[in-house]
Amino acid sequence: MGIDVVFRIAGIGILIAVACQLLKQTGRDDIAMLTALAGLIIVITMVIGLISTLFTNLRSVFQLY
């Protein structure tokens, strides 16, 4: 867990931005909004997993069970 997580999130952001722009240019604004929402949910899921790991590590370091 390091810089690769940042690159994954940035990659997802770039892909979602390109997909949204293409969908908006073709006139499918509703699908573009759903695509952006799906990308946001994917990234939030990744971040929640990282936060869970952080709290687990903090518990083990400070021996808080």
mmCIF file of the N, C-alpha and C atoms, coordinates in Angstrom:
data_MODEL
# 
_entry.id   MODEL 
# 
loop_
_atom_site.group_PDB 
_atom_site.id 
_atom_site.type_symbol 
_atom_site.label_atom_id 
_atom_site.label_alt_id 
_atom_site.label_comp_id 
_atom_site.label_asym_id 
_atom_site.label_entity_id 
_atom_site.label_seq_id 
_atom_site.pdbx_PDB_ins_code 
_atom_site.Cartn_x 
_atom_site.Cartn_y 
_atom_site.Cartn_z 
_atom_site.occupancy 
_atom_site.B_iso_or_equiv 
_atom_site.pdbx_formal_charge 
_atom_site.auth_seq_id 
_atom_site.auth_comp_id 
_atom_site.auth_asym_id 
_atom_site.auth_atom_id 
_atom_site.pdbx_PDB_model_num 
ATOM 1   N N  . MET A 1 1  ? 0.856   -1.176 0.000   1.00 0.00 ? 1  MET A N  1 
ATOM 2   C CA . MET A 1 1  ? 0.000   0.000  0.000   1.00 0.00 ? 1  MET A CA 1 
ATOM 3   C C  . MET A 1 1  ? 0.895   1.231  0.000   1.00 0.00 ? 1  MET A C  1 
ATOM 4   N N  . GLY A 1 2  ? 0.858   1.943  -1.052  1.00 0.00 ? 2  GLY A N  1 
ATOM 5   C CA . GLY A 1 2  ? 1.689   3.130  -1.156  1.00 0.00 ? 2  GLY A CA 1 
ATOM 6   C C  . GLY A 1 2  ? 1.161   4.038  -2.243  1.00 0.00 ? 2  GLY A C  1 
ATOM 7   N N  . ILE A 1 3  ? 2.063   4.398  -3.114  1.00 0.00 ? 3  ILE A N  1 
ATOM 8   C CA . ILE A 1 3  ? 1.714   5.329  -4.171  1.00 0.00 ? 3  ILE A CA 1 
ATOM 9   C C  . ILE A 1 3  ? 0.817   4.675  -5.217  1.00 0.00 ? 3  ILE A C  1 
ATOM 10  N N  . ASP A 1 4  ? 0.812   3.338  -5.259  1.00 0.00 ? 4  ASP A N  1 
ATOM 11  C CA . ASP A 1 4  ? -0.009  2.646  -6.253  1.00 0.00 ? 4  ASP A CA 1 
ATOM 12  C C  . ASP A 1 4  ? -1.502  2.905  -6.052  1.00 0.00 ? 4  ASP A C  1 
ATOM 13  N N  . VAL A 1 5  ? -1.916  3.110  -4.820  1.00 0.00 ? 5  VAL A N  1 
ATOM 14  C CA . VAL A 1 5  ? -3.330  3.409  -4.545  1.00 0.00 ? 5  VAL A CA 1 
ATOM 15  C C  . VAL A 1 5  ? -3.699  4.767  -5.137  1.00 0.00 ? 5  VAL A C  1 
ATOM 16  N N  . VAL A 1 6  ? -2.806  5.717  -5.014  1.00 0.00 ? 6  VAL A N  1 
ATOM 17  C CA . VAL A 1 6  ? -3.050  7.048  -5.576  1.00 0.00 ? 6  VAL A CA 1 
ATOM 18  C C  . VAL A 1 6  ? -3.150  6.969  -7.096  1.00 0.00 ? 6  VAL A C  1 
ATOM 19  N N  . PHE A 1 7  ? -2.263  6.162  -7.700  1.00 0.00 ? 7  PHE A N  1 
ATOM 20  C CA . PHE A 1 7  ? -2.305  6.001  -9.155  1.00 0.00 ? 7  PHE A CA 1 
ATOM 21  C C  . PHE A 1 7  ? -3.582  5.297  -9.606  1.00 0.00 ? 7  PHE A C  1 
ATOM 22  N N  . ARG A 1 8  ? -4.052  4.326  -8.826  1.00 0.00 ? 8  ARG A N  1 
ATOM 23  C CA . ARG A 1 8  ? -5.302  3.644  -9.177  1.00 0.00 ? 8  ARG A CA 1 
ATOM 24  C C  . ARG A 1 8  ? -6.479  4.610  -9.143  1.00 0.00 ? 8  ARG A C  1 
ATOM 25  N N  . ILE A 1 9  ? -6.543  5.412  -8.083  1.00 0.00 ? 9  ILE A N  1 
ATOM 26  C CA . ILE A 1 9  ? -7.646  6.371  -7.961  1.00 0.00 ? 9  ILE A CA 1 
ATOM 27  C C  . ILE A 1 9  ? -7.576  7.409  -9.071  1.00 0.00 ? 9  ILE A C  1 
ATOM 28  N N  . ALA A 1 10 ? -6.362  7.869  -9.384  1.00 0.00 ? 10 ALA A N  1 
ATOM 29  C CA . ALA A 1 10 ? -6.207  8.846  -10.468 1.00 0.00 ? 10 ALA A CA 1 
ATOM 30  C C  . ALA A 1 10 ? -6.587  8.232  -11.809 1.00 0.00 ? 10 ALA A C  1 
ATOM 31  N N  . GLY A 1 11 ? -6.207  6.981  -12.028 1.00 0.00 ? 11 GLY A N  1 
ATOM 32  C CA . GLY A 1 11 ? -6.559  6.300  -13.276 1.00 0.00 ? 11 GLY A CA 1 
ATOM 33  C C  . GLY A 1 11 ? -8.057  6.143  -13.437 1.00 0.00 ? 11 GLY A C  1 
ATOM 34  N N  . ILE A 1 12 ? -8.720  5.765  -12.357 1.00 0.00 ? 12 ILE A N  1 
ATOM 35  C CA . ILE A 1 12 ? -10.178 5.649  -12.402 1.00 0.00 ? 12 ILE A CA 1 
ATOM 36  C C  . ILE A 1 12 ? -10.801 7.008  -12.691 1.00 0.00 ? 12 ILE A C  1 
ATOM 37  N N  . GLY A 1 13 ? -10.279 8.046  -12.063 1.00 0.00 ? 13 GLY A N  1 
ATOM 38  C CA . GLY A 1 13 ? -10.800 9.392  -12.292 1.00 0.00 ? 13 GLY A CA 1 
ATOM 39  C C  . GLY A 1 13 ? -10.649 9.835  -13.734 1.00 0.00 ? 13 GLY A C  1 
ATOM 40  N N  . ILE A 1 14 ? -9.501  9.542  -14.326 1.00 0.00 ? 14 ILE A N  1 
ATOM 41  C CA . ILE A 1 14 ? -9.270  9.926  -15.724 1.00 0.00 ? 14 ILE A CA 1 
ATOM 42  C C  . ILE A 1 14 ? -10.201 9.156  -16.654 1.00 0.00 ? 14 ILE A C  1 
ATOM 43  N N  . LEU A 1 15 ? -10.330 7.851  -16.420 1.00 0.00 ? 15 LEU A N  1 
ATOM 44  C CA . LEU A 1 15 ? -11.220 7.044  -17.266 1.00 0.00 ? 15 LEU A CA 1 
ATOM 45  C C  . LEU A 1 15 ? -12.671 7.499  -17.167 1.00 0.00 ? 15 LEU A C  1 
ATOM 46  N N  . ILE A 1 16 ? -13.108 7.788  -15.961 1.00 0.00 ? 16 ILE A N  1 
ATOM 47  C CA . ILE A 1 16 ? -14.488 8.236  -15.771 1.00 0.00 ? 16 ILE A CA 1 
ATOM 48  C C  . ILE A 1 16 ? -14.700 9.606  -16.412 1.00 0.00 ? 16 ILE A C  1 
ATOM 49  N N  . ALA A 1 17 ? -13.720 10.487 -16.296 1.00 0.00 ? 17 ALA A N  1 
ATOM 50  C CA . ALA A 1 17 ? -13.853 11.815 -16.903 1.00 0.00 ? 17 ALA A CA 1 
ATOM 51  C C  . ALA A 1 17 ? -13.957 11.717 -18.421 1.00 0.00 ? 17 ALA A C  1 
ATOM 52  N N  . VAL A 1 18 ? -13.140 10.867 -19.025 1.00 0.00 ? 18 VAL A N  1 
ATOM 53  C CA . VAL A 1 18 ? -13.190 10.695 -20.483 1.00 0.00 ? 18 VAL A CA 1 
ATOM 54  C C  . VAL A 1 18 ? -14.532 10.097 -20.893 1.00 0.00 ? 18 VAL A C  1 
ATOM 55  N N  . ALA A 1 19 ? -14.986 9.082  -20.153 1.00 0.00 ? 19 ALA A N  1 
ATOM 56  C CA . ALA A 1 19 ? -16.273 8.458  -20.485 1.00 0.00 ? 19 ALA A CA 1 
ATOM 57  C C  . ALA A 1 19 ? -17.413 9.455  -20.360 1.00 0.00 ? 19 ALA A C  1 
ATOM 58  N N  . CYS A 1 20 ? -17.383 10.273 -19.314 1.00 0.00 ? 20 CYS A N  1 
ATOM 59  C CA . CYS A 1 20 ? -18.443 11.272 -19.128 1.00 0.00 ? 20 CYS A CA 1 
ATOM 60  C C  . CYS A 1 20 ? -18.437 12.302 -20.255 1.00 0.00 ? 20 CYS A C  1 
ATOM 61  N N  . GLN A 1 21 ? -17.257 12.742 -20.667 1.00 0.00 ? 21 GLN A N  1 
ATOM 62  C CA . GLN A 1 21 ? -17.186 13.717 -21.746 1.00 0.00 ? 21 GLN A CA 1 
ATOM 63  C C  . GLN A 1 21 ? -17.702 13.138 -23.054 1.00 0.00 ? 21 GLN A C  1 
ATOM 64  N N  . LEU A 1 22 ? -17.346 11.890 -23.331 1.00 0.00 ? 22 LEU A N  1 
ATOM 65  C CA . LEU A 1 22 ? -17.838 11.257 -24.552 1.00 0.00 ? 22 LEU A CA 1 
ATOM 66  C C  . LEU A 1 22 ? -19.350 11.094 -24.517 1.00 0.00 ? 22 LEU A C  1 
ATOM 67  N N  . LEU A 1 23 ? -19.876 10.687 -23.379 1.00 0.00 ? 23 LEU A N  1 
ATOM 68  C CA . LEU A 1 23 ? -21.323 10.510 -23.267 1.00 0.00 ? 23 LEU A CA 1 
ATOM 69  C C  . LEU A 1 23 ? -22.072 11.840 -23.360 1.00 0.00 ? 23 LEU A C  1 
ATOM 70  N N  . LYS A 1 24 ? -21.498 12.898 -22.787 1.00 0.00 ? 24 LYS A N  1 
ATOM 71  C CA . LYS A 1 24 ? -22.154 14.204 -22.867 1.00 0.00 ? 24 LYS A CA 1 
ATOM 72  C C  . LYS A 1 24 ? -22.160 14.742 -24.295 1.00 0.00 ? 24 LYS A C  1 
ATOM 73  N N  . GLN A 1 25 ? -21.084 14.480 -25.031 1.00 0.00 ? 25 GLN A N  1 
ATOM 74  C CA . GLN A 1 25 ? -21.026 14.956 -26.413 1.00 0.00 ? 25 GLN A CA 1 
ATOM 75  C C  . GLN A 1 25 ? -22.016 14.232 -27.306 1.00 0.00 ? 25 GLN A C  1 
ATOM 76  N N  . THR A 1 26 ? -22.336 12.998 -26.949 1.00 0.00 ? 26 THR A N  1 
ATOM 77  C CA . THR A 1 26 ? -23.316 12.253 -27.748 1.00 0.00 ? 26 THR A CA 1 
ATOM 78  C C  . THR A 1 26 ? -24.742 12.519 -27.288 1.00 0.00 ? 26 THR A C  1 
ATOM 79  N N  . GLY A 1 27 ? -24.909 13.340 -26.261 1.00 0.00 ? 27 GLY A N  1 
ATOM 80  C CA . GLY A 1 27 ? -26.239 13.714 -25.814 1.00 0.00 ? 27 GLY A CA 1 
ATOM 81  C C  . GLY A 1 27 ? -26.839 12.783 -24.784 1.00 0.00 ? 27 GLY A C  1 
ATOM 82  N N  . ARG A 1 28 ? -26.049 11.961 -24.176 1.00 0.00 ? 28 ARG A N  1 
ATOM 83  C CA . ARG A 1 28 ? -26.556 11.028 -23.162 1.00 0.00 ? 28 ARG A CA 1 
ATOM 84  C C  . ARG A 1 28 ? -26.122 11.493 -21.774 1.00 0.00 ? 28 ARG A C  1 
ATOM 85  N N  . ASP A 1 29 ? -26.688 12.616 -21.360 1.00 0.00 ? 29 ASP A N  1 
ATOM 86  C CA . ASP A 1 29 ? -26.311 13.216 -20.082 1.00 0.00 ? 29 ASP A CA 1 
ATOM 87  C C  . ASP A 1 29 ? -26.710 12.349 -18.896 1.00 0.00 ? 29 ASP A C  1 
ATOM 88  N N  . ASP A 1 30 ? -27.833 11.656 -19.001 1.00 0.00 ? 30 ASP A N  1 
ATOM 89  C CA . ASP A 1 30 ? -28.275 10.824 -17.886 1.00 0.00 ? 30 ASP A CA 1 
ATOM 90  C C  . ASP A 1 30 ? -27.326 9.649  -17.652 1.00 0.00 ? 30 ASP A C  1 
ATOM 91  N N  . ILE A 1 31 ? -26.845 9.045  -18.728 1.00 0.00 ? 31 ILE A N  1 
ATOM 92  C CA . ILE A 1 31 ? -25.901 7.933  -18.578 1.00 0.00 ? 31 ILE A CA 1 
ATOM 93  C C  . ILE A 1 31 ? -24.543 8.455  -18.113 1.00 0.00 ? 31 ILE A C  1 
ATOM 94  N N  . ALA A 1 32 ? -24.179 9.673  -18.533 1.00 0.00 ? 32 ALA A N  1 
ATOM 95  C CA . ALA A 1 32 ? -22.925 10.265 -18.062 1.00 0.00 ? 32 ALA A CA 1 
ATOM 96  C C  . ALA A 1 32 ? -22.965 10.492 -16.555 1.00 0.00 ? 32 ALA A C  1 
ATOM 97  N N  . MET A 1 33 ? -24.115 10.917 -16.052 1.00 0.00 ? 33 MET A N  1 
ATOM 98  C CA . MET A 1 33 ? -24.253 11.118 -14.612 1.00 0.00 ? 33 MET A CA 1 
ATOM 99  C C  . MET A 1 33 ? -24.153 9.787  -13.868 1.00 0.00 ? 33 MET A C  1 
ATOM 100 N N  . LEU A 1 34 ? -24.772 8.748  -14.410 1.00 0.00 ? 34 LEU A N  1 
ATOM 101 C CA . LEU A 1 34 ? -24.681 7.430  -13.784 1.00 0.00 ? 34 LEU A CA 1 
ATOM 102 C C  . LEU A 1 34 ? -23.251 6.885  -13.820 1.00 0.00 ? 34 LEU A C  1 
ATOM 103 N N  . THR A 1 35 ? -22.532 7.173  -14.896 1.00 0.00 ? 35 THR A N  1 
ATOM 104 C CA . THR A 1 35 ? -21.135 6.746  -14.993 1.00 0.00 ? 35 THR A CA 1 
ATOM 105 C C  . THR A 1 35 ? -20.281 7.446  -13.941 1.00 0.00 ? 35 THR A C  1 
ATOM 106 N N  . ALA A 1 36 ? -20.497 8.735  -13.773 1.00 0.00 ? 36 ALA A N  1 
ATOM 107 C CA . ALA A 1 36 ? -19.760 9.476  -12.756 1.00 0.00 ? 36 ALA A CA 1 
ATOM 108 C C  . ALA A 1 36 ? -20.098 8.967  -11.361 1.00 0.00 ? 36 ALA A C  1 
ATOM 109 N N  . LEU A 1 37 ? -21.352 8.660  -11.134 1.00 0.00 ? 37 LEU A N  1 
ATOM 110 C CA . LEU A 1 37 ? -21.774 8.131  -9.843  1.00 0.00 ? 37 LEU A CA 1 
ATOM 111 C C  . LEU A 1 37 ? -21.149 6.764  -9.584  1.00 0.00 ? 37 LEU A C  1 
ATOM 112 N N  . ALA A 1 38 ? -21.092 5.915  -10.601 1.00 0.00 ? 38 ALA A N  1 
ATOM 113 C CA . ALA A 1 38 ? -20.470 4.601  -10.451 1.00 0.00 ? 38 ALA A CA 1 
ATOM 114 C C  . ALA A 1 38 ? -18.982 4.730  -10.131 1.00 0.00 ? 38 ALA A C  1 
ATOM 115 N N  . GLY A 1 39 ? -18.302 5.656  -10.792 1.00 0.00 ? 39 GLY A N  1 
ATOM 116 C CA . GLY A 1 39 ? -16.886 5.893  -10.501 1.00 0.00 ? 39 GLY A CA 1 
ATOM 117 C C  . GLY A 1 39 ? -16.674 6.378  -9.082  1.00 0.00 ? 39 GLY A C  1 
ATOM 118 N N  . LEU A 1 40 ? -17.557 7.251  -8.624  1.00 0.00 ? 40 LEU A N  1 
ATOM 119 C CA . LEU A 1 40 ? -17.463 7.753  -7.256  1.00 0.00 ? 40 LEU A CA 1 
ATOM 120 C C  . LEU A 1 40 ? -17.659 6.625  -6.253  1.00 0.00 ? 40 LEU A C  1 
ATOM 121 N N  . ILE A 1 41 ? -18.615 5.751  -6.516  1.00 0.00 ? 41 ILE A N  1 
ATOM 122 C CA . ILE A 1 41 ? -18.873 4.628  -5.608  1.00 0.00 ? 41 ILE A CA 1 
ATOM 123 C C  . ILE A 1 41 ? -17.674 3.681  -5.572  1.00 0.00 ? 41 ILE A C  1 
ATOM 124 N N  . ILE A 1 42 ? -17.051 3.436  -6.709  1.00 0.00 ? 42 ILE A N  1 
ATOM 125 C CA . ILE A 1 42 ? -15.872 2.563  -6.753  1.00 0.00 ? 42 ILE A CA 1 
ATOM 126 C C  . ILE A 1 42 ? -14.738 3.152  -5.928  1.00 0.00 ? 42 ILE A C  1 
ATOM 127 N N  . VAL A 1 43 ? -14.486 4.439  -6.089  1.00 0.00 ? 43 VAL A N  1 
ATOM 128 C CA . VAL A 1 43 ? -13.395 5.081  -5.352  1.00 0.00 ? 43 VAL A CA 1 
ATOM 129 C C  . VAL A 1 43 ? -13.705 5.133  -3.855  1.00 0.00 ? 43 VAL A C  1 
ATOM 130 N N  . ILE A 1 44 ? -14.934 5.432  -3.492  1.00 0.00 ? 44 ILE A N  1 
ATOM 131 C CA . ILE A 1 44 ? -15.297 5.469  -2.074  1.00 0.00 ? 44 ILE A CA 1 
ATOM 132 C C  . ILE A 1 44 ? -15.145 4.086  -1.450  1.00 0.00 ? 44 ILE A C  1 
ATOM 133 N N  . THR A 1 45 ? -15.497 3.045  -2.190  1.00 0.00 ? 45 THR A N  1 
ATOM 134 C CA . THR A 1 45 ? -15.311 1.687  -1.688  1.00 0.00 ? 45 THR A CA 1 
ATOM 135 C C  . THR A 1 45 ? -13.833 1.385  -1.441  1.00 0.00 ? 45 THR A C  1 
ATOM 136 N N  . MET A 1 46 ? -12.980 1.822  -2.345  1.00 0.00 ? 46 MET A N  1 
ATOM 137 C CA . MET A 1 46 ? -11.538 1.625  -2.155  1.00 0.00 ? 46 MET A CA 1 
ATOM 138 C C  . MET A 1 46 ? -11.047 2.375  -0.921  1.00 0.00 ? 46 MET A C  1 
ATOM 139 N N  . VAL A 1 47 ? -11.496 3.603  -0.755  1.00 0.00 ? 47 VAL A N  1 
ATOM 140 C CA . VAL A 1 47 ? -11.049 4.426  0.372   1.00 0.00 ? 47 VAL A CA 1 
ATOM 141 C C  . VAL A 1 47 ? -11.557 3.858  1.693   1.00 0.00 ? 47 VAL A C  1 
ATOM 142 N N  . ILE A 1 48 ? -12.785 3.354  1.717   1.00 0.00 ? 48 ILE A N  1 
ATOM 143 C CA . ILE A 1 48 ? -13.320 2.760  2.943   1.00 0.00 ? 48 ILE A CA 1 
ATOM 144 C C  . ILE A 1 48 ? -12.496 1.541  3.345   1.00 0.00 ? 48 ILE A C  1 
ATOM 145 N N  . GLY A 1 49 ? -12.088 0.743  2.367   1.00 0.00 ? 49 GLY A N  1 
ATOM 146 C CA . GLY A 1 49 ? -11.216 -0.399 2.663   1.00 0.00 ? 49 GLY A CA 1 
ATOM 147 C C  . GLY A 1 49 ? -9.891  0.034  3.245   1.00 0.00 ? 49 GLY A C  1 
ATOM 148 N N  . LEU A 1 50 ? -9.326  1.106  2.717   1.00 0.00 ? 50 LEU A N  1 
ATOM 149 C CA . LEU A 1 50 ? -8.060  1.611  3.248   1.00 0.00 ? 50 LEU A CA 1 
ATOM 150 C C  . LEU A 1 50 ? -8.215  2.163  4.662   1.00 0.00 ? 50 LEU A C  1 
ATOM 151 N N  . ILE A 1 51 ? -9.316  2.841  4.930   1.00 0.00 ? 51 ILE A N  1 
ATOM 152 C CA . ILE A 1 51 ? -9.566  3.381  6.262   1.00 0.00 ? 51 ILE A CA 1 
ATOM 153 C C  . ILE A 1 51 ? -9.770  2.250  7.261   1.00 0.00 ? 51 ILE A C  1 
ATOM 154 N N  . SER A 1 52 ? -10.432 1.190  6.835   1.00 0.00 ? 52 SER A N  1 
ATOM 155 C CA . SER A 1 52 ? -10.616 0.028  7.696   1.00 0.00 ? 52 SER A CA 1 
ATOM 156 C C  . SER A 1 52 ? -9.278  -0.594 8.053   1.00 0.00 ? 52 SER A C  1 
ATOM 157 N N  . THR A 1 53 ? -8.403  -0.715 7.075   1.00 0.00 ? 53 THR A N  1 
ATOM 158 C CA . THR A 1 53 ? -7.063  -1.249 7.335   1.00 0.00 ? 53 THR A CA 1 
ATOM 159 C C  . THR A 1 53 ? -6.292  -0.340 8.282   1.00 0.00 ? 53 THR A C  1 
ATOM 160 N N  . LEU A 1 54 ? -6.439  0.960  8.117   1.00 0.00 ? 54 LEU A N  1 
ATOM 161 C CA . LEU A 1 54 ? -5.766  1.909  8.998   1.00 0.00 ? 54 LEU A CA 1 
ATOM 162 C C  . LEU A 1 54 ? -6.202  1.729  10.442  1.00 0.00 ? 54 LEU A C  1 
ATOM 163 N N  . PHE A 1 55 ? -7.513  1.625  10.677  1.00 0.00 ? 55 PHE A N  1 
ATOM 164 C CA . PHE A 1 55 ? -8.001  1.458  12.039  1.00 0.00 ? 55 PHE A CA 1 
ATOM 165 C C  . PHE A 1 55 ? -7.589  0.113  12.630  1.00 0.00 ? 55 PHE A C  1 
ATOM 166 N N  . THR A 1 56 ? -7.540  -0.916 11.805  1.00 0.00 ? 56 THR A N  1 
ATOM 167 C CA . THR A 1 56 ? -7.070  -2.213 12.288  1.00 0.00 ? 56 THR A CA 1 
ATOM 168 C C  . THR A 1 56 ? -5.614  -2.135 12.710  1.00 0.00 ? 56 THR A C  1 
ATOM 169 N N  . ASN A 1 57 ? -4.804  -1.447 11.926  1.00 0.00 ? 57 ASN A N  1 
ATOM 170 C CA . ASN A 1 57 ? -3.389  -1.283 12.277  1.00 0.00 ? 57 ASN A CA 1 
ATOM 171 C C  . ASN A 1 57 ? -3.226  -0.443 13.541  1.00 0.00 ? 57 ASN A C  1 
ATOM 172 N N  . LEU A 1 58 ? -4.042  0.602  13.680  1.00 0.00 ? 58 LEU A N  1 
ATOM 173 C CA . LEU A 1 58 ? -3.953  1.429  14.891  1.00 0.00 ? 58 LEU A CA 1 
ATOM 174 C C  . LEU A 1 58 ? -4.343  0.627  16.131  1.00 0.00 ? 58 LEU A C  1 
ATOM 175 N N  . ARG A 1 59 ? -5.361  -0.223 16.017  1.00 0.00 ? 59 ARG A N  1 
ATOM 176 C CA . ARG A 1 59 ? -5.746  -1.057 17.136  1.00 0.00 ? 59 ARG A CA 1 
ATOM 177 C C  . ARG A 1 59 ? -4.631  -2.004 17.549  1.00 0.00 ? 59 ARG A C  1 
ATOM 178 N N  . SER A 1 60 ? -3.964  -2.586 16.559  1.00 0.00 ? 60 SER A N  1 
ATOM 179 C CA . SER A 1 60 ? -2.897  -3.531 16.889  1.00 0.00 ? 60 SER A CA 1 
ATOM 180 C C  . SER A 1 60 ? -1.671  -2.817 17.458  1.00 0.00 ? 60 SER A C  1 
ATOM 181 N N  . VAL A 1 61 ? -1.381  -1.619 16.981  1.00 0.00 ? 61 VAL A N  1 
ATOM 182 C CA . VAL A 1 61 ? -0.233  -0.878 17.499  1.00 0.00 ? 61 VAL A CA 1 
ATOM 183 C C  . VAL A 1 61 ? -0.451  -0.445 18.940  1.00 0.00 ? 61 VAL A C  1 
ATOM 184 N N  . PHE A 1 62 ? -1.624  0.074  19.234  1.00 0.00 ? 62 PHE A N  1 
ATOM 185 C CA . PHE A 1 62 ? -1.901  0.558  20.584  1.00 0.00 ? 62 PHE A CA 1 
ATOM 186 C C  . PHE A 1 62 ? -2.570  -0.494 21.459  1.00 0.00 ? 62 PHE A C  1 
ATOM 187 N N  . GLN A 1 63 ? -2.708  -1.706 20.942  1.00 0.00 ? 63 GLN A N  1 
ATOM 188 C CA . GLN A 1 63 ? -3.289  -2.840 21.656  1.00 0.00 ? 63 GLN A CA 1 
ATOM 189 C C  . GLN A 1 63 ? -4.665  -2.495 22.228  1.00 0.00 ? 63 GLN A C  1 
ATOM 190 N N  . LEU A 1 64 ? -5.509  -1.942 21.391  1.00 0.00 ? 64 LEU A N  1 
ATOM 191 C CA . LEU A 1 64 ? -6.876  -1.609 21.766  1.00 0.00 ? 64 LEU A CA 1 
ATOM 192 C C  . LEU A 1 64 ? -7.800  -2.675 21.195  1.00 0.00 ? 64 LEU A C  1 
ATOM 193 N N  . TYR A 1 65 ? -8.238  -3.562 22.026  1.00 0.00 ? 65 TYR A N  1 
ATOM 194 C CA . TYR A 1 65 ? -9.113  -4.637 21.532  1.00 0.00 ? 65 TYR A CA 1 
ATOM 195 C C  . TYR A 1 65 ? -10.452 -4.388 22.028  1.00 0.00 ? 65 TYR A C  1 
# 
